């Protein structure tokens, strides 16, 4: 029996999960004709009936093939709440009864929360993300409160700038399709409260956060502790998030698999004395499962914690049945269960990274750990932690590069700080909550938690200051991501089976990756692009090959999000550092491909005319963009763009001139 066949026989759920996954992906990326799929289902059922009672080798293979095809079809036809949902319409303002799903969080100009609204028109309650005006905001509003609101919900949309994070899809995966803005006179508390379990979880977490606020007065340290232990990230500043991201420690701020794993292993150690006899194992399993789900309740039943809790629940159940637990079976079974609950969880970044990281640790770390024989327990701990970091990073880095366009070079070093300190903080915080009736002891524990967190933050800030702490600007296409994963998988199989064919396949993936990278780089030299950003400040980007210009009033006054948005486009288009041109400068700019004069910009075969009333030297309300496909003697295609209301009309004009993003104005200056 081959190694591959033996592997799949021991882990049947991998086959089921993989086939079901293929079906979901086919449905997501392809438009399938239901008539043909219906015919295929009929043929499949008929063939299974014909071959069911035959038991020769060929017939069994045909049966397995037909069953596999049936599982794929199950994935294709499995109900999808996002793809199949018919959205309600909100033609005008109306009154709604709303339940507050989480405590409003303060933002720059509003207070943000999630509301569950209903009225006589809606057939089912609808989740909306709500923004309260800060003017006379009722600060007593909290989780579970019932409100009467007057609003017209708007569909959640992306800003529409190139290569931006798909915020709309992220919200839809959380069941939110609409947003609402509420001014001071458009909402009123009824005095009633909801008793939903999920609201009770949020209220309980709010009380715990209030207790932490008393014991840990420093906001940065308190916000990190709240994120580490309770999954509450609202108070964390963007600067603090950047420290964690650039050092590869961002995963600890999302209460997920790492935190549930720590709870699982430490609690398993403390309760190991119960695992005696059949009754003891059952009691042990019940306590473990109850405590894991209590922790999920404590963190507000966040999606990441639910995934991890389901995963370890399967592991506990497998152990209680006195069967040899195959961790791959438990992982794929839990992933399959979550996909049955919501097929779109497959496209969640957290789902992808958490499961891949666990697979990498389980599959690769034991082999790496055996590379060095270390008898000293302290050195062995350092080596084990290093191999865990390497294993997790090796299996997840293609997705990390694809989604975040950066690689934290010091991820292995930060693990020596964040994992031990996080473990200490989790258990000290648990002790703090348990001993909170004893105020003096609780305050001492709170002081220790605060100082431990402060030391961790200082360490991460020091690492972030290292030269080359993070490599930015790495851009991969989806096909390149698949090639990298193919390379990783083939090399792992080669290590396992020691067959040259798998090494050849690995090298082929590497070669193909290099070819695609060369192709992407050559495409850069021919790009000619004009982008008018959908942003608060005027931002017009002009790209010719790798030459890069940005027209804006004052670059330093752009917001952090606007600079990040612009930098992301530069990464994806592989442009050189931008030359900043202030739109209020009096001196004209003259380059080989760009000239500015008065209220006009001439860039390659295009002209940008600013509104004549204001002129090029002032902030504009609108611009006129003209493209000359065959040079400046030809009749141009002209378009007026209203800044601040970009993307209201996204029809194609000609092959030479097309809006490619809903929101920002994105034009290619050459024929497509």
N, C-alpha and C positions, 0 to 999 in steps of 0.2 A: 504494500500500500504506500503511495507517495506521501511525502510530507504535507503537500498542499491538501490532498484529500483527507488525510487524518486530521489536519487542522480544522477544516470545515465541518467534519463529523462531530468533533468535540464542541464546536461552537455553532449550533444550528441557527441561533438567532441572528448571526451575522448574515447568513444567506437570506433569511426572511426580511431583515431590516434593509439590506442592500437592494433587493428586488422591489420592495415597497417604495424605497427612496427613488429608484429609477422611474417608477410610475408617476410619482409626485413631480419630479423634474420634467418629465415628458409633458405633463399637463401644464406646467408653469411656462415652459419655453416654446411649446409648439401648439398650433391650432389643429386639433384632431377632429376628423369627421366622425360624428357619432354613429352614422349608418354603418361605416366600415368596422368600427369597433364593436357594434352590436353583432355584425356577422361573425367577427372573430370569436366573440364570446360563445355564440351558438355552436360554431365548429369546435371550440375548445371543450365545451360540455359534452358534445356528442362523442368526441374522440376519447375523453376520459371514461365514458360509459362503455364504449367498445373494448377498451384495453384494461378495464378495472380488474377482471378476474384472471387475466393472464399474468404469469409470474416468471417468464423467461427473461434473460438478461436484457435483450434488446427492448422488450416491452416495458420493463421497469425504467429504462433510460428515457423512453418516450413519455412515460407517465410523469417522471420527474421534470422533464422539459415542459410539459403541458401545465403542471402545477406551478412551476416557476413563472410561466407566462401569465397564468391566472393571478398570481400575486402582484405582478406588474400592473395588470389591468385594474386590480383593486386600488392601487395607488393612483391610477389615472382617474378613476371614477369616485374616489373618496371625497366626501363633502368638504368644501373649503369655505369657511365663513367670510373670508375677505373677497375671494374671487366671485362667489355666488351672491354676495349681499346686494340687495336693492336699497339704495340710500333714500331716506326721507327727504322731502323738500321743505324749505323754510322760506316762503315767499315774502313774509313781512314779520315785523315784530309781534311777539305774542307773550302771554304770561305762561310760566312753567313752574311746576313744583320741583325743587331741586334738593338733592341730598349731597352734603359735602363729603367727598371721599377721602380727603386728606387735609391736614392743617395747611392753610394758605402760607406759602413761602414768599418772603420779600425778594423782589427783583429790583432792577434799577429804577423802573418807573411804575411798576404795578405789584400787586400781590397775586401769585399764581396758585391755582388749585385745580382739582378735578371734580366736576359735578355730575351727578346722575339725574337727568331731567326727564320729566314726563308731563303730558297734558292730554286733553281730550282728542287731539289730532294724532299723536304718536301711538302706534300700536304696541310698541315695546319701549321700555326706558332706554335712553340714549346717553352715552358718556360724552362729555365735552370738556375740553381744557378751558378754564375760565380765567380771565384777567380782570382783577378788581382795580379800579382807579385808587390811587393813594389819597385822593381828596376825601376827607371825612370817612376813611375806611373803618369799618366796624372790626376792631382788633379782637373782639370776643368770639368771632366765628371760628369754629374748630370742627374736627372730624365728627361726622354723624349729625350735625345740625341740619335742620330743614329750613329752606328758604323759599320765598316766592320771588321770582326774577322776571324782568321784562327785557327781552333781548331778541335778536334775530341771529341764530347760530350760523356761522360761516364755515364752509368746508376747509379743513386744514390743508394748506398748500406749502410747497417748498418756495424759497425765495426765487429759485429759478436760475441761480448763477452756475456757471460751468463747474462740473466735478465736485459739487457740494454734497454734504451728507444728506441722504434721503430721509429727511425728518418726517415727511408724510407717511412713508411706509413704516417707519419705526412706531409712529403713533397708532397706525392702523393695526399693527400686530398686538398692541395693547388695548384694542377695542375702541379707539378714539378716532372718529372721522371729522369732528366739528370743533370749532372754538367759539368763544363768546366773550365780548367785552362788556363789563358792567361798571357804569358810573355811579356816583354817590346816591342817586335817587331811583335806581333801577333794581334794587334788591331789598328784601326785608326778611328778618328772622321771624319764624312762626312760633318759636318756643318749643317745638316738638323735636325729638331726637330719634334717629334710626337705631334699631337694635341688630343690624346685620353683623355677622361674625367678622367679616373683613374690616368693618368700621371699629369693632371692639378691639381688633388687633392694632389698628392705627392709634386708637385712643390710649391703649396700654403703652405703646411705644412713645407717644407724646409725654406721658407721665414719667417714663424712664429718662427721657431727654431732659426734662425739667429738673430731675434729680441730679443729672450730670452737670447741668448749668450751675447749680449751687456749689458743687464740689470742685469743678474745673472752670475757673473764671476766664482763663485765656481762651479767646475765641478760636484761634487756629488749632490749638491742641484739642479743644473740646469737639470741634467739627470733625477732626480726624478720628477721634475715639468713637463718636457717634456713627461715622461711616464704617469703621472697622468692626464694630460690635452689633450695631442695630440697622445697618444698611441705610442710614439717613445721610445723604450726601448734599442736601440742599444748601447748607451753610458753608461748604468748602469754597474758598476763593480759587479763581482760575490759576493764579500764580502757584498755589499749593499743588493743584492738579498737575501743572507742568513739571514740577519737581518729580512727582511720582512717575509721570509718563516718560520723561527723558532718562530715568534710571531703571526702567523696566519693572517698576514696582506698582503700577497702576492696578494690577489684579487684586491687591490686598484691600483696596478701597471699595471694591464691589463685593459685598457679602455673598459668597457663592461656594463653589466646590472646596476651595482651600479652607474656609472657615468651618463648613460642615464636616470636612475630613478631620480637622483638628478636634472638633467636638466628638466625632465618632471614635477616633483612636484613643483619646484620653479617657472618655467615658467608658469605652470598652476595657481599658486597663483597670480603671477604678472598680468596675463591676465584674471583673473576671472571676471573683470568688463564687459567683452565682452559677457558673457554668459547670454544675455537677449534676449529672443525671438528666433524664428527660425533662422533668418538671423544672429544674433549675435553668435549663437552656430556654424553655418557653418563657419563664419569668424574665430572664435576661433579655430576650428578644423583644418582649412587650415593653419593657422599660426603655430600651434603646430606641425603639420606634417612636414611643410617646415623647421622649425627650427631644429627638430630632425634629418632630413636627411641632413641639412646643417652641423650639428655637425658630422654626420657620414662622410660627405665629408671632413671636417676639419681634421679628424683623419685618412684619407687615406683609408676609406672604409674597415677597418679591419673586419675580419670575426666576431669577438665578438661583435663589435658595430653594424654590420648589423643585427645580431640575436636580440640584444636588441631593435634596432630601429623598426624592423618588429613587435616585441612583443608589444611595446607601440603604434605603428601605429594601430594595431588591437583594442587596448583599446580605442584610440581616436575615431576611426570609430564607435565602439559600442556606445560610449557616444553620438556622434553626431546624431545617429539614434533614440535618446530619448528612448532607451530600457535599461532595467536594465542590466548592464554589469556584466556577471559572469566571474570573473577573470580566473577561470579554463578553461572556454571555450576560452577566448582570448589567454591564454598560449598555450593550446593544438592546437588551430587553427594556431598560428604562428609557432609552432614546426612542424606541419603537412606541412605547406607551405614551410618551409626550407627543409624538407625532400623531398618534390616534386622537389625542385630545385637541390638538391644533396643528395641522400640517404646516402652517406657515412658521412654526418655531424653527424649522429647518433653515430659514433665511435670517434668523436672529444671530447677530455677531457673537453675543455672549454664549449662545448655545454651541455654535461652531467651535469657538476657542476653548471653552471649558471641556467639552468632550474630547477634542483633539489633544489637549494638554494631558488629561488623565490617561488616554490611550498611549501617548508618548511615554509617560512616566512608567506605566505598567509594562509596556513592551520593550523599551530601550534601557531604562535605568538599571535593571538588574545586570544586564550585560556590561554596561559601562562601569558599574560598581565593582565587578570582578576583575577589571583590568589591573587594579592595584590591590595587593594583599597587605592590609594594614591591621596591625594588632592593637595599637594604641586606641582606646575608645574615643578620645577627644579628636585625634586626627581622623579616625574613621567617620565621626560625625561630620567634620568639615568636608571630607571627601564625598560622603553620601549626599549632603546638601548641594554640593557642586554638581554631582551627576544628575540629581533631580532637576536642577535648573537647566542643565544642558539638554536633557531629554525632552523637557517640556518646550523649550525654545526651538529645538530642532524640528519638532513636528508642527509647530504653530507659526514659525517665522514667515512662511509664504503668505498666509492670511494677514499677519501683522503688517507686512510690507504693502500688501494690496489695499488694506483699509486705512492705514495711518501714514504710509509713505516715509517711515523712519524705522531705524533699528537701534535699540538701546544697547550700546557696546558694553555697558557695565552691569547688565542684568544679573550676571553671576555674582558680582560683588554685593549688589544691593540685597540679594537673597540672604546673605549672612547677617544682615541687619533687620530687615523687615519681617522675616519669618519667625525668628526667636522673639523679637519684641512684640509682634502681633499675637503670638501665643500667650505671652505674659499678660498683655493688655486684655485679651479676651477673658482669661480666667480671673484676673484681678477685678475686672468690671463685673463679672458674675458674682464674685465675693462681695463687691461693693453693694450690689443690689440686694443680696441676701442679708447683709449686715446693716442695711440702711436704718433699721430701727435703733441701732446703737450709733448715735450721731458721731461721737468722737472717733470711734474706730473707722467708720465709713469715711470721714474726712481725711484721716491718715492714708487710707487706701486710695482715695481720690488724688491726694498729693503725689503719691508714688506713680499713679497712672499718668498724671500730667507730666511729671519729670521724665518718665520713660518715653512718652510720646515726643517730648521736646528733644530728647537725645536722638531719637529716630529721625526727626525732621532736620536737625542740624547735620546729621550724617548724610542724608539724601541731598541737602543743599550743597554740601561740600563735594559730593560725587558729581552733581550737576555742573559744578564749576570746573571740573577736570576738562582739559583739552580733549576733543573728540569723544566726549561722553556719549554723544548720540550722532548717528549718521542720518542726515535728513535728505529729502528729495529723491528717494528711491521709488520709482513708479513701475508697476507691473500690470500687464494686460491680464484678463481672465485666462486666456490660453497659456500665458507664461506661468501663472499660478498652478494650472493643471500639470504643466511640464515639471515644475519643481516638486509637486507632490508625487508625480510618477517616478521621478528620480529618487526620492526618499524611499518610496515603497519598494521599488526594484532593488535598491541597495540593501534594505533591511532583509528582503527575501534572499538575496545573494549571501549575506552573512549567515542566514539560517541554513540554506541548502548547499552552499558552496558549489554552485553550478555556473560555468562561464557564461551561459546564455543570459543569466540575470545581470551579470556585470556588463555584458555587451549592451543590454537594454538600458542600463543606467547611463552608460557613456553616450548612447544614442540620444537620450533625453537631454543630457548636458549640451551636446552638439546642436540639437534642435533649438534649445533655449538660446544659445549664442547666435544662431541664424536669425531667430525672431527679434532678438535685441538689436542686431545689426540693421535689420529692416526697419525697426522703429526709429533708430537714430537717423537713417537716411531720409525717412519721411519728414523729419524735422526741418531739413534744409529747404524744402519746397513749400512750407506753410506760410500763408499770408492771411492774417486774421485781424478783425476788428471786434472788440468786445466792449459793449456799454453795460456796466454792471448795474444790477438792481440793488442799489444801496442808498443810504441816507446822503452821503457825500458824493459829489461828482467823481466818477472813476471811469476813464476810458483807456483801455489797453490796446496797443498797436503792436503786432508781432510780424516780423519779416524774417523767416528762417529762425535763427536763434536771437536775432536782434529784438530788443524788448523795450517798449516805451510805456510809461504810465502818465496820463494827464489827469491832474487832480489839483485842487486849490493849495493845500499844504499837506504833505505826506504825513508829517508828525501828528497832525490832528485827526487822522483816520482812526477809527475805533479799532480795538484789538481784533474783533471779528472780521472787520473789513480787511485788515492787513493779512490775517490768516487766510481769508477767502482768496485774495490776490496771490499770495504765496503758493497756495494749492494749485492754482491755474498755471503758475510758472513751472512748478514741478511736473505737472502732467504734460505740458507742452514743451518741456525740456528747454525752456528759454534761458538766456543769460540773465544776470542781474539787471534789473530794469534801470533805465535812465528816467529820472523823475522830471517831468515838465510841469511847472506850475501854470495853471490856466490864467493866472492874473499877472504874469510877467510881461513887461513892456517890450523887452528885446525879443525879436523874432528868432526862431530856431531854424537853422538850415542844415540838413543832412542829405545823404545820398537818396534816402527814401522818404524823407519827411521835411516839410516846410510849414511853418506857422506864420500867419500874418493877419493882424487885426482880428476879425471874427471868423477866420477860416483856417482849417488844417488840411493840407494836401499830403496824403499818405499812399504811396505807390499809385494805384489806379483808382483812388477814391478821394472824395472831398467831404469834409465835415464842416458844415456851416452852423455856427451858433446863432441863437435868436438875435436878430438885428437890433432889437431894442436894448439888449444888454451888452452885446459884444463879447469877444473871446476873453476879455480881461476880467469878467465878473462871473459869479456863480450863475449857472443857467437853469432855466426851467425846461427848455427843449432844445434839441439839435436836429439838423437835417443831414442825413447821410446819403451820399450819391455814389454809385459804383459804375465805373466805365469799363465794361467787359473787354472792349477792344481798343482801349486807349482813350485819351481825353477828347478825341474827335468824334467818337461814337455817342449816340444818345444814351444817357445814363438811366439806371434804375434808381429812383429816389424814394427815400422813406423818412418821415418825420418821427422822432422818438421823444416822447415826453418823459423826462427824468422824474423818478418817483412813482410813475405809473407804467412801468415797462412791462411788456408782455401782455397787454390787453388784447392785442390782435396778433396771432402767431401763424397767419396763413403764409404759404410759400409765395414768393413774388416771381422769381425765375430760377433757373438752374444756377445762376451766378450769385443769387442773393437769397439766403434762407435763414429764418430764425430757427436755431437748433435747440434752444432751451426755453422752457416756459418761464419767462420772467426777465432774464438778462437778454440783451440783444447780441447775437453771436453771428458774425458774417464771414464767410470765406470770400476772398477777393478774386480767386481763380475759379474757372469752371470745374464742376464736380463730375 
